[in-house]
């Protein structure tokens, strides 16, 4: 009798344990389902994407996951099968990340919700490729990684060299950070809402083609090639504001190149360190680095940076092509961006001292 009681007691314990495990599994399963039907973000953040005609439910799941609208593509597939969802329509979509899975599916079943199929994006003068990637990330369905991955695609870059007359093997230099830096014309553009990075770059390069073609006669007369002109223009863009100042600054740089002096441009040193101007002060090791972009050390005397440090405006390009011939070797800007030019180091140092004394010295 005691053995039977013990056996029954043991059976009850096993049964209770099994029931407890089942309950825990059910709770976890419910939690998993609940989490995967919730929005991926509590904040308002709209993403755009396209569902192609004939896309499979698996393709749609991958598109939604890549757009960060769902948490798990396999859960979506199960959800679609259980709920017999077979009527998702092809088209262009703009959906907020704060939508639940049910709300997203409802939108997809109704069809394209994009009325205006174009997005307007402004790329500002003097911004580098990291900023361009940021703007593309914020305004399109592409990510920063999409931008940088494409820039690292040598086959793609070579195809552009074959397509555009102003691109050559200079941009393939292994020391260049981003091959198209300096070649993407700053402007305001209209793109299809689901434009790829290739689409965006093509429109920007087409605009660069127009800008440089208008200057082709003067470019051919210049002693600099296009890569060198854009490199100088990118420095001029970052150093000066007015056209007059930029033409004089270009003249200073050319004087220093002819005298086999370092260009000594702080903006190149920041770019070399991949630090945006004003972000922080540079370390001594960064200032003195022999980086091919850095124009401060004597080892780079008489040399341009290996490539452009930003995407210059038409005005900056014009300032280099039609630079002002002068005798200046030095220039410095005050905190109001007024430029002071000098022919001697003594005069340059005196200007700096006066600016500091009058509170006009720029400090980061």
C-alpha positions as CSV (number, residue, x, y, z in Angstrom):
1,X,0.0,0.0,0.0
2,X,2.8,2.4,0.9
3,X,4.5,1.7,-2.5
4,X,1.2,2.5,-4.3
5,X,0.9,5.7,-2.4
6,X,4.4,6.7,-3.1
7,X,3.9,5.8,-6.8
8,X,0.7,7.9,-7.0
9,X,2.5,10.8,-5.2
10,X,5.4,10.5,-7.6
11,X,3.1,10.5,-10.6
12,X,1.3,13.6,-9.3
13,X,4.6,15.4,-8.9
14,X,5.7,14.4,-12.5
15,X,2.2,15.5,-13.8
16,X,2.4,18.8,-12.0
17,X,6.0,19.3,-13.3
18,X,4.9,18.6,-16.8
19,X,1.9,20.9,-16.5
20,X,4.2,23.6,-15.0
21,X,6.6,23.2,-18.0
22,X,3.7,23.4,-20.4
23,X,2.3,26.5,-18.8
24,X,5.8,28.2,-18.9
25,X,6.2,27.2,-22.5
26,X,2.7,28.6,-23.3
27,X,3.6,31.9,-21.4
28,X,6.8,32.2,-23.3
29,X,5.1,31.4,-26.6
30,X,2.4,34.0,-25.9
31,X,5.1,36.5,-24.9
32,X,7.0,35.7,-28.1
33,X,3.9,36.2,-30.2
34,X,3.0,39.4,-28.4
35,X,6.5,40.9,-28.9
36,X,6.5,40.0,-32.6
37,X,3.2,41.7,-33.3
38,X,4.2,44.9,-31.6
39,X,5.7,47.9,-33.4
40,X,9.5,47.9,-33.8
41,X,9.7,51.4,-32.4
42,X,7.6,53.6,-30.2
43,X,8.9,56.7,-32.0
44,X,7.5,58.1,-35.3
45,X,9.9,57.0,-38.0
46,X,8.6,56.5,-41.5
47,X,10.4,54.2,-44.0
48,X,9.7,53.7,-47.6
49,X,10.0,50.5,-49.6
50,X,8.6,48.8,-52.7
51,X,7.0,45.4,-53.1
52,X,7.6,44.2,-56.6
53,X,5.0,42.6,-58.8
54,X,5.0,38.8,-58.2
55,X,6.9,39.0,-54.9
56,X,6.6,35.8,-52.8
57,X,5.5,36.0,-49.2
58,X,9.0,35.2,-48.2
59,X,10.3,38.2,-50.3
60,X,7.8,40.4,-48.6
61,X,8.9,39.2,-45.2
62,X,12.5,39.9,-46.0
63,X,11.6,43.4,-47.3
64,X,9.7,44.2,-44.1
65,X,12.6,42.9,-42.0
66,X,15.2,44.9,-44.0
67,X,13.0,48.0,-43.5
68,X,12.9,47.3,-39.7
69,X,9.1,47.1,-39.7
70,X,8.9,43.6,-38.3
71,X,11.1,41.9,-35.7
72,X,11.2,38.4,-37.1
73,X,10.6,37.4,-40.8
74,X,9.8,33.7,-39.8
75,X,7.1,34.8,-37.4
76,X,5.6,37.0,-40.2
77,X,5.6,33.9,-42.4
78,X,3.8,31.9,-39.7
79,X,1.4,34.8,-39.0
80,X,0.6,35.1,-42.7
81,X,-0.1,31.3,-43.1
82,X,-2.2,31.1,-39.9
83,X,-4.3,34.1,-41.0
84,X,-4.4,33.0,-44.6
85,X,-3.0,36.3,-45.9
86,X,-2.6,36.0,-49.6
87,X,-3.8,39.4,-50.9
88,X,-0.8,41.7,-50.2
89,X,-0.5,44.1,-53.2
90,X,2.6,45.2,-55.0
91,X,3.4,48.9,-55.0
92,X,5.2,51.7,-53.2
93,X,4.7,52.1,-49.5
94,X,5.6,54.5,-46.7
95,X,4.9,52.9,-43.3
96,X,5.8,54.2,-39.8
97,X,7.8,52.0,-37.5
98,X,5.3,52.6,-34.7
99,X,2.7,50.4,-36.6
100,X,1.8,47.0,-35.2
101,X,2.1,43.9,-37.4
102,X,-1.7,43.8,-37.9
103,X,-1.7,47.5,-39.0
104,X,1.1,46.9,-41.4
105,X,-0.6,43.9,-43.0
106,X,-3.8,45.9,-43.3
107,X,-1.9,48.6,-45.2
108,X,-0.3,46.1,-47.5
109,X,-3.7,44.5,-48.2
110,X,-5.1,47.9,-49.3
111,X,-2.3,48.6,-51.7
112,X,0.3,51.4,-52.4
113,X,-0.2,54.3,-49.9
114,X,2.4,56.6,-51.5
115,X,0.7,59.4,-53.3
116,X,3.7,61.5,-54.1
117,X,6.3,59.2,-55.6
118,X,9.1,61.7,-55.3
119,X,11.2,62.9,-52.4
120,X,13.2,66.1,-52.4
121,X,16.7,66.0,-50.9
122,X,19.2,68.8,-50.5
123,X,22.9,68.0,-50.3
124,X,24.7,71.0,-49.0
125,X,28.0,72.4,-50.3
126,X,31.1,71.5,-48.4
127,X,29.8,68.3,-46.8
128,X,31.8,65.1,-46.9
129,X,30.7,61.6,-47.8
130,X,29.8,60.7,-44.2
131,X,27.3,63.5,-44.2
132,X,25.9,62.5,-47.6
133,X,25.5,58.9,-46.3
134,X,23.6,60.4,-43.3
135,X,21.3,62.5,-45.5
136,X,20.5,59.4,-47.7
137,X,19.9,57.3,-44.6
138,X,17.5,59.9,-43.1
139,X,15.5,60.6,-46.3
140,X,15.3,57.3,-48.2
141,X,14.9,53.6,-47.5
142,X,18.7,53.2,-47.9
143,X,21.0,53.0,-44.9
144,X,24.5,54.4,-44.3
145,X,25.9,50.9,-44.8
146,X,24.2,50.7,-48.3
147,X,26.2,53.9,-49.2
148,X,29.5,52.7,-48.0
149,X,29.1,49.2,-49.3
150,X,28.5,50.6,-52.8
151,X,31.5,52.9,-52.5
152,X,33.6,49.8,-51.7
153,X,32.3,48.0,-54.8
154,X,35.3,48.2,-57.2
155,X,33.3,46.8,-60.1
156,X,30.7,49.6,-59.7
157,X,33.4,52.3,-59.4
158,X,35.1,51.0,-62.5
159,X,31.8,51.1,-64.4
160,X,31.5,54.8,-63.5
161,X,35.0,55.5,-64.7
162,X,34.0,54.1,-68.0
163,X,30.7,56.1,-68.1
164,X,31.9,59.6,-67.0
165,X,34.7,61.5,-68.8
166,X,35.8,63.3,-65.6
167,X,36.4,60.2,-63.6
168,X,39.7,58.3,-63.9
169,X,41.9,55.9,-62.0
170,X,42.9,58.7,-59.5
171,X,39.8,57.7,-57.5
172,X,41.0,54.1,-57.2
173,X,44.1,55.1,-55.1
174,X,44.1,52.8,-52.1
175,X,44.6,55.7,-49.7
176,X,41.4,57.4,-50.7
177,X,38.6,57.0,-48.1
178,X,35.6,57.3,-50.5
179,X,36.2,57.1,-54.3
180,X,33.4,59.5,-55.2
181,X,34.3,62.2,-52.6
182,X,34.4,65.5,-54.3
183,X,32.5,64.3,-57.4
184,X,28.9,64.4,-56.2
185,X,27.5,67.8,-57.0
186,X,25.8,69.5,-54.1
187,X,22.3,70.6,-55.1
188,X,18.6,70.0,-54.5
189,X,17.3,66.9,-56.2
190,X,14.0,65.0,-56.7
191,X,14.2,61.3,-56.4
192,X,11.7,58.5,-56.7
193,X,10.7,57.5,-53.2
194,X,12.3,54.1,-53.5
195,X,15.5,55.3,-55.3
196,X,18.5,53.2,-54.7
197,X,21.9,54.6,-53.8
198,X,23.0,53.9,-57.4
199,X,20.0,56.0,-58.6
200,X,21.0,58.9,-56.2
201,X,24.7,58.8,-57.2
202,X,23.8,58.8,-60.9
203,X,21.7,61.9,-60.7
204,X,24.4,63.7,-58.7
205,X,27.1,62.6,-61.1
206,X,25.0,63.7,-64.1
207,X,24.8,67.2,-62.4
208,X,28.6,67.1,-61.9
209,X,28.9,66.3,-65.6
210,X,27.0,69.5,-66.5
211,X,29.0,71.7,-64.1
212,X,32.4,70.4,-65.3
213,X,31.4,70.4,-69.0
214,X,30.6,74.1,-68.7
215,X,34.2,74.6,-67.4
216,X,35.9,72.1,-69.8
217,X,37.6,74.7,-71.9
218,X,39.2,76.3,-68.8
219,X,40.0,72.9,-67.3
220,X,41.9,72.0,-70.4
221,X,43.9,75.2,-70.1
222,X,44.7,74.6,-66.4
223,X,47.9,73.1,-65.3
224,X,45.9,70.9,-62.9
225,X,43.9,67.8,-63.9
226,X,40.2,67.4,-62.8
227,X,41.1,65.4,-59.7
228,X,43.5,68.0,-58.5
229,X,41.1,70.9,-59.3
230,X,38.3,69.2,-57.2
231,X,40.8,68.5,-54.4
232,X,41.8,72.1,-54.3
233,X,38.2,73.2,-54.6
234,X,37.2,71.1,-51.7
235,X,39.8,72.8,-49.5
236,X,38.9,76.3,-50.8
237,X,35.2,75.4,-50.1
238,X,36.1,74.6,-46.5
239,X,38.4,77.5,-45.9
240,X,36.6,80.5,-47.3
241,X,33.1,81.9,-47.7
242,X,33.1,84.7,-50.3
243,X,34.2,84.1,-54.0
244,X,36.9,86.8,-53.6
245,X,38.4,85.1,-50.5
246,X,38.2,81.7,-52.2
247,X,40.1,82.9,-55.3
248,X,42.8,84.4,-53.0
249,X,42.9,81.3,-50.9
250,X,43.4,79.2,-54.1
251,X,46.2,81.6,-55.0
252,X,47.9,81.0,-51.6
253,X,47.7,77.2,-52.0
254,X,49.2,77.4,-55.5
255,X,52.0,79.7,-54.2
256,X,52.8,77.1,-51.5
257,X,52.8,74.3,-54.0
258,X,55.1,76.2,-56.3
259,X,57.4,76.9,-53.3
260,X,57.4,73.3,-52.2
261,X,55.8,74.2,-48.8
262,X,53.3,72.2,-46.8
263,X,49.8,73.6,-47.6
264,X,49.2,73.6,-43.8
265,X,45.4,73.4,-44.1
266,X,43.7,72.4,-40.9
267,X,40.6,71.1,-42.7
268,X,42.7,68.4,-44.4
269,X,44.1,67.3,-41.0
270,X,40.6,66.9,-39.6
271,X,39.5,65.0,-42.7
272,X,42.5,62.7,-42.4
273,X,41.5,61.9,-38.8
274,X,37.9,61.4,-39.9
275,X,36.8,64.1,-37.5
276,X,34.4,66.8,-38.5
277,X,35.6,70.4,-37.9
278,X,34.3,71.5,-34.5
279,X,33.6,68.0,-33.3
280,X,36.7,68.0,-31.0
281,X,40.3,69.2,-30.9
282,X,42.8,67.0,-32.7
283,X,45.4,64.9,-30.9
284,X,49.0,65.8,-31.5
285,X,49.5,62.4,-33.2
286,X,46.7,63.2,-35.6
287,X,48.1,66.7,-36.3
288,X,51.6,65.3,-37.1
289,X,50.4,62.2,-38.9
290,X,51.8,61.4,-42.4
291,X,48.4,60.6,-43.6
292,X,48.2,61.3,-47.4
293,X,45.3,63.7,-46.7
294,X,47.1,65.7,-44.1
295,X,48.8,68.8,-45.5
296,X,50.5,70.0,-42.3
297,X,53.7,67.8,-42.0
298,X,56.9,68.6,-43.9
299,X,56.8,65.1,-45.4
300,X,53.8,66.2,-47.5
301,X,55.4,69.5,-48.5
302,X,54.5,70.7,-52.0
303,X,51.7,68.0,-52.2
304,X,48.0,68.2,-52.5
305,X,45.9,65.8,-50.4
306,X,45.4,62.4,-52.1
307,X,41.8,63.4,-52.9
308,X,39.0,65.9,-52.2
309,X,37.9,66.3,-48.6
310,X,34.3,67.3,-49.4
311,X,32.0,67.9,-52.3
312,X,32.7,71.5,-53.4
313,X,30.2,74.0,-54.9
314,X,30.4,75.4,-58.5
315,X,31.7,78.6,-57.0
316,X,34.6,76.8,-55.3
317,X,35.5,75.0,-58.5
318,X,35.4,78.4,-60.3
319,X,37.6,79.9,-57.7
320,X,40.3,77.3,-58.4
321,X,40.0,77.5,-62.2
322,X,40.0,81.3,-62.1
323,X,42.2,81.8,-59.0
324,X,43.6,85.2,-58.0
325,X,47.4,85.4,-58.6
326,X,48.9,87.0,-55.5
327,X,52.1,86.9,-53.4
328,X,50.5,85.7,-50.2
329,X,51.9,82.6,-48.5
330,X,49.7,82.7,-45.4
331,X,46.0,83.2,-44.5
332,X,43.9,82.9,-41.4
333,X,40.3,83.3,-40.6
334,X,38.8,85.0,-37.5
335,X,35.7,83.6,-35.7
336,X,33.5,85.6,-38.1
337,X,35.1,83.9,-41.1
338,X,36.9,87.1,-42.2
339,X,40.1,86.1,-43.9
340,X,43.5,87.8,-43.3
341,X,46.3,87.3,-45.9
342,X,50.0,87.7,-45.3
343,X,53.2,87.4,-47.4
344,X,55.5,86.6,-44.5
345,X,55.4,84.3,-41.4
346,X,56.1,87.3,-39.2
347,X,53.1,89.2,-40.5
348,X,50.9,86.0,-40.2
349,X,51.9,85.6,-36.5
350,X,51.3,89.2,-35.8
351,X,47.7,88.9,-37.2
352,X,47.1,85.8,-35.0
353,X,48.3,87.7,-32.0
354,X,46.0,90.7,-32.7
355,X,43.0,88.4,-33.3
356,X,43.5,86.7,-29.9
357,X,43.9,90.0,-28.2
358,X,40.7,91.4,-29.7
359,X,38.7,88.2,-28.9
360,X,38.3,87.3,-32.6
361,X,40.4,84.1,-32.5
362,X,38.3,81.0,-33.4
363,X,38.3,78.3,-30.7
364,X,36.7,74.9,-31.2
